[in-house]
Amino acid sequence: MFIGVDWFSTKHSGFKKGDSGGDQYTRTNYSDGHLANIGNVHFSDEKHLRDMFKQFDIDFLEEKVISTYCPENDFIFASWNIVAKRT
């Protein structure tokens, strides 16, 4: 059984920032914000998650998207929760 909580989604604001980290889903070199100075950060969309878990039965897949409106900063926190078991 695999349980993953708050895996960053490509809808997260950080996905459009930072430099490429070697593949289309990884970013790096954040200079500010909550991702600053932590190295590589991996993001996923639904297709990418299903590809990574193709040898699993996915029992639960949820994407959370939280938009901040005040203070106005265009920040979006987006993440995935997943529960899967090996087939």
C-alpha positions, 0 to 999 in steps of 0.5 A, a space after each residue: 500500500 502506498 499513501 502520498 500526501 501533498 505531492 505538488 501539482 503542476 497547478 502550484 504557482 511554483 511550477 511556473 517559477 524556478 529553473 528546469 531541474 532536468 525534466 519537465 516536472 522538476 524545477 530548481 533554483 528558487 530565490 524566494 518564497 516557501 520553495 527558496 533554497 531547497 534544491 529540486 522540487 518535483 511537480 505532477 499532473 494527473 497523467 504523470 501520476 498515473 504513469 508513475 503508478 501504472 503498476 498499482 491500483 489507484 484507490 484514491 486520487 485527489 487534487 487540492 487547489 487553494 488560491 490566495 486572494 488577500 493579500 493579493 499575491 496570485 499564489 496558488 497552493 496545489 497538491 495531490 493525495 494518492 492511495 494506491 496498492 501494488 497489483 
